[in-house]
Amino acid sequence: MLKMVLEDGFFHADPHPGNVFYLPGNRVAFIDFGMTGRLPTGRRDELVALLAGLVERDAPKVVDVLADWAEPTRIDSDAVTADVEAFIDRYHGAALSTLKTGAMLADLTQLLREQGLALPPDLALVLKVCVALEASGRELDPEFDMVGEGEPFLRAAIAERHGPKAIARRGWRALGAALDLMAEVPSDLRRIARAARNGRMQLHVDLTALESFGRVVDSAASRLTLGVVTAALIIGSSIVMTVEGGPTLFGLPLFGLAGFLAAAVGGVWLLVSILRSGRSR
């Protein structure tokens, strides 16, 4: 199954005991390919790196893969590394008799959720295959150590991906992509020059720090405006209080009281806004 997932990229996605047969000559046969899965080369390379990190108890290597899957989300590398190390210590070297794949996957899912991460959608069938293989493996050999037995295969897969042929193949693809890019440069330059001549050239600059500064200035301007209005209400209400005539409340001019009340509300809102701004900093 590891060969199908990591090498072939095409695997049987429903390997329950009824779909797997043991044949003479230490061979295994699969039937009912109604549910299958595919993994592209890049995803297989990432999965190999992830599994190798788990087998070798190399938490930073696992975190690197998870960080690539989390882009463009930012992650707390230290917190994720600590959680991954605890996960590896919990399950490394466990035999099938004590290993519960469902619980292990639940712990992994909880780890990812707590750190704001998620597995790529094309790995959902791979997890389903792992759960199905646990049932079959438990019946054949409850003491089977999946991690220990899978380590040589993973090392071979890593060696193959870093072998001369694989490096030459990736280099050839990169060279082809670079040549294609160079061939498109003249036409791109012509389009840019044409847009500049026609006055349709636009430059978009996204400055996060400048946007944050703008929000601060806007908030300060709003508070300043409210402060001016509040001060004006206090002064105007004080003048109104000295004017005789007009409606009264509790023997005091109604409009003067209303102005003082509005000034008090504005002052409270301004004070709360300043306190919240100080806490956020």
C-alpha positions as CSV (number, residue, x, y, z in Angstrom):
1,M,0.0,0.0,0.0
2,L,2.9,2.4,0.7
3,K,4.2,1.7,-2.7
4,M,0.9,2.5,-4.3
5,V,0.5,5.7,-2.3
6,L,4.1,7.0,-2.4
7,E,5.5,5.6,-5.6
8,D,2.7,5.0,-8.0
9,G,0.5,7.9,-6.9
10,F,-2.6,5.7,-7.7
11,F,-3.9,3.5,-4.9
12,H,-6.9,1.4,-3.8
13,A,-8.9,3.6,-1.5
14,D,-11.1,0.8,0.1
15,P,-8.7,-2.0,1.2
16,H,-11.0,-3.8,3.6
17,P,-10.4,-7.5,4.2
18,G,-13.0,-8.4,1.5
19,N,-11.0,-6.6,-1.2
20,V,-7.6,-8.0,-0.3
21,F,-6.4,-11.6,-1.1
22,Y,-3.2,-13.3,-0.1
23,L,-1.8,-15.4,-3.0
24,P,0.9,-18.1,-3.2
25,G,4.4,-16.8,-3.5
26,N,3.9,-14.1,-0.8
27,R,1.8,-11.9,-3.1
28,V,-1.2,-9.7,-2.4
29,A,-4.1,-9.1,-4.8
30,F,-6.7,-6.3,-4.7
31,I,-10.1,-6.4,-6.2
32,D,-13.0,-3.9,-6.6
33,F,-11.3,-0.7,-7.7
34,G,-14.5,1.2,-7.5
35,M,-12.9,3.7,-5.1
36,T,-9.4,4.8,-5.9
37,G,-7.2,7.8,-5.1
38,R,-4.5,9.8,-6.9
39,L,-1.7,11.9,-5.5
40,P,0.4,14.2,-7.7
41,T,4.2,14.0,-7.6
42,G,4.6,17.1,-5.5
43,R,2.1,15.9,-2.9
44,R,3.8,12.5,-2.7
45,D,7.1,14.2,-2.0
46,E,5.6,16.2,0.8
47,L,4.0,13.1,2.2
48,V,7.3,11.2,2.1
49,A,9.0,14.1,4.0
50,L,6.1,14.2,6.6
51,L,6.3,10.4,7.2
52,A,10.1,10.4,7.3
53,G,10.0,13.2,9.9
54,L,7.5,11.1,12.0
55,V,9.6,7.9,11.7
56,E,12.9,9.7,12.4
57,R,11.3,11.7,15.2
58,D,12.3,14.9,13.5
59,A,9.7,17.4,14.5
60,P,11.1,20.4,12.6
61,K,10.9,18.4,9.3
62,V,7.2,17.7,10.0
63,V,6.5,21.3,10.9
64,D,8.1,22.4,7.6
65,V,5.7,20.3,5.6
66,L,2.7,21.5,7.7
67,A,3.8,25.1,7.2
68,D,3.9,24.6,3.4
69,W,0.3,23.2,3.6
70,A,-0.8,26.1,5.8
71,E,0.3,28.9,3.4
72,P,-0.6,31.7,3.4
73,T,-1.7,31.2,7.0
74,R,1.0,32.2,9.5
75,I,1.8,29.6,12.2
76,D,3.6,29.6,15.5
77,S,6.5,27.3,14.7
78,D,7.6,26.8,18.3
79,A,4.1,25.8,19.5
80,V,3.5,23.5,16.5
81,T,7.0,21.9,17.0
82,A,6.2,21.2,20.7
83,D,2.8,19.6,19.8
84,V,4.4,17.5,17.1
85,E,7.1,16.3,19.4
86,A,4.5,15.2,22.0
87,F,2.5,13.5,19.2
88,I,5.6,11.6,18.0
89,D,6.6,10.5,21.6
90,R,3.1,9.2,22.1
91,Y,2.9,6.9,19.1
92,H,6.4,6.1,18.0
93,G,7.2,2.4,18.2
94,A,3.7,1.4,19.2
95,A,2.5,-2.1,18.0
96,L,-0.9,-2.6,16.4
97,S,-2.0,-4.4,19.6
98,T,-1.8,-1.1,21.5
99,L,-2.2,1.4,18.6
100,K,-5.6,2.8,17.8
101,T,-5.4,4.4,14.4
102,G,-8.7,6.2,14.9
103,A,-7.5,7.8,18.2
104,M,-4.2,8.6,16.6
105,L,-5.9,10.4,13.6
106,A,-8.2,12.2,16.1
107,D,-5.2,13.4,18.0
108,L,-3.6,14.6,14.8
109,T,-6.7,16.4,13.7
110,Q,-7.0,18.1,17.1
111,L,-3.4,19.2,16.9
112,L,-4.0,20.7,13.4
113,R,-7.2,22.4,14.5
114,E,-5.7,23.9,17.7
115,Q,-2.8,25.3,15.6
116,G,-5.2,26.6,12.8
117,L,-3.9,24.1,10.3
118,A,-5.6,21.7,7.9
119,L,-4.6,18.7,5.7
120,P,-4.9,19.1,2.0
121,P,-8.2,17.7,0.6
122,D,-6.4,15.1,-1.6
123,L,-5.1,13.4,1.6
124,A,-8.6,12.5,2.9
125,L,-8.6,9.2,1.1
126,V,-5.1,8.4,2.4
127,L,-6.4,8.7,6.0
128,K,-9.3,6.5,5.1
129,V,-6.9,3.9,3.8
130,C,-4.9,4.0,7.0
131,V,-8.0,3.3,9.1
132,A,-8.9,0.3,6.9
133,L,-5.4,-1.1,6.9
134,E,-5.4,-1.1,10.7
135,A,-8.3,-3.5,10.8
136,S,-6.6,-5.9,8.4
137,G,-3.2,-5.6,10.0
138,R,-4.6,-6.3,13.5
139,E,-6.1,-9.6,12.2
140,L,-2.9,-10.7,10.6
141,D,-0.4,-9.7,13.2
142,P,-1.4,-7.6,16.3
143,E,2.3,-7.0,17.2
144,F,3.1,-5.6,13.8
145,D,5.1,-2.4,14.1
146,M,4.0,-0.2,11.3
147,V,6.6,2.5,11.9
148,G,9.5,0.2,12.2
149,E,8.6,-1.8,9.2
150,G,7.8,1.2,7.1
151,E,11.1,3.0,7.8
152,P,13.2,1.1,5.3
153,F,10.6,1.7,2.6
154,L,10.6,5.4,3.4
155,R,14.4,5.6,3.3
156,A,14.3,4.0,-0.1
157,A,11.7,6.5,-1.3
158,I,13.7,9.4,0.0
159,A,16.9,8.1,-1.6
160,E,15.0,7.7,-4.9
161,R,13.7,11.3,-4.7
162,H,17.3,12.5,-4.1
163,G,19.0,10.2,-6.6
164,P,20.8,11.3,-9.8
165,K,17.9,10.5,-12.0
166,A,15.3,12.3,-9.9
167,I,17.6,15.4,-9.6
168,A,18.2,15.4,-13.4
169,R,14.5,15.1,-14.1
170,R,13.7,18.0,-11.8
171,G,16.5,20.0,-13.2
172,W,15.3,19.4,-16.8
173,R,11.8,20.5,-15.8
174,A,13.2,23.6,-14.2
175,L,15.3,24.4,-17.2
176,G,12.3,24.0,-19.5
177,A,10.2,26.3,-17.3
178,A,13.0,28.9,-17.3
179,L,13.3,28.8,-21.1
180,D,9.5,29.2,-21.4
181,L,9.7,32.2,-19.1
182,M,12.5,33.7,-21.0
183,A,10.6,33.3,-24.3
184,E,7.6,35.2,-22.8
185,V,9.7,38.1,-21.5
186,P,9.8,40.1,-24.9
187,S,6.0,39.9,-25.3
188,D,5.5,40.9,-21.6
189,L,7.8,43.9,-22.1
190,R,5.9,44.9,-25.2
191,R,2.6,44.8,-23.3
192,I,4.1,46.9,-20.5
193,A,5.5,49.5,-22.9
194,R,2.2,49.7,-24.8
195,A,0.2,50.2,-21.6
196,A,2.7,52.9,-20.5
197,R,2.3,54.7,-23.9
198,N,-1.5,54.6,-23.7
199,G,-1.6,55.8,-20.1
200,R,-3.2,52.6,-18.8
201,M,-0.3,51.4,-16.7
202,Q,-1.2,50.9,-13.1
203,L,1.0,50.2,-10.1
204,H,-0.6,48.5,-7.0
205,V,1.3,48.8,-3.7
206,D,0.1,46.9,-0.7
207,L,1.8,48.2,2.5
208,T,0.4,46.6,5.6
209,A,2.3,48.9,8.0
210,L,0.9,52.0,6.1
211,E,-2.7,50.6,6.3
212,S,-2.3,50.1,10.0
213,F,-1.0,53.6,10.4
214,G,-4.0,54.9,8.4
215,R,-6.4,53.1,10.8
216,V,-4.6,54.7,13.8
217,V,-4.8,58.2,12.2
218,D,-8.5,57.7,11.4
219,S,-9.3,56.6,15.0
220,A,-7.3,59.5,16.4
221,A,-9.2,61.9,14.1
222,S,-12.5,60.5,15.2
223,R,-11.7,60.8,18.9
224,L,-10.5,64.4,18.3
225,T,-13.7,65.3,16.5
226,L,-15.8,63.8,19.3
227,G,-13.7,65.7,21.9
228,V,-14.3,69.0,20.1
229,V,-18.0,68.3,19.8
230,T,-18.2,67.3,23.5
231,A,-16.4,70.5,24.5
232,A,-18.8,72.6,22.3
233,L,-21.8,70.9,24.0
234,I,-20.5,71.7,27.4
235,I,-19.9,75.4,26.6
236,G,-23.2,75.7,24.7
237,S,-25.1,74.0,27.5
238,S,-23.5,76.3,30.1
239,I,-24.6,79.4,28.1
240,V,-28.1,78.0,27.8
241,M,-28.3,77.4,31.5
242,T,-27.9,81.1,32.1
243,V,-30.8,82.1,29.7
244,E,-34.2,82.6,31.3
245,G,-37.4,81.3,29.7
246,G,-38.1,78.2,27.7
247,P,-39.0,74.6,28.9
248,T,-37.6,73.5,32.2
249,L,-37.0,70.2,34.0
250,F,-36.5,70.1,37.7
251,G,-36.3,73.9,37.6
252,L,-33.4,73.9,35.1
253,P,-33.5,74.7,31.4
254,L,-34.4,71.5,29.4
255,F,-32.1,72.2,26.5
256,G,-29.1,72.8,28.8
257,L,-29.7,69.5,30.6
258,A,-30.0,67.7,27.3
259,G,-26.7,69.2,26.2
260,F,-24.9,68.2,29.4
261,L,-26.3,64.7,29.0
262,A,-25.1,64.4,25.4
263,A,-21.7,65.7,26.5
264,A,-21.5,63.1,29.3
265,V,-22.3,60.3,26.8
266,G,-19.7,61.5,24.4
267,G,-17.1,61.8,27.2
268,V,-17.7,58.2,28.4
269,W,-17.5,56.9,24.8
270,L,-14.2,58.8,24.3
271,L,-12.8,57.5,27.6
272,V,-13.7,53.9,26.7
273,S,-12.2,54.3,23.2
274,I,-8.9,55.5,24.7
275,L,-8.7,52.7,27.2
276,R,-9.3,50.1,24.5
277,S,-6.7,51.6,22.3
278,G,-4.2,51.5,25.1
279,R,-4.9,47.8,25.9
280,S,-4.5,46.8,22.2
281,R,-1.0,48.2,22.2
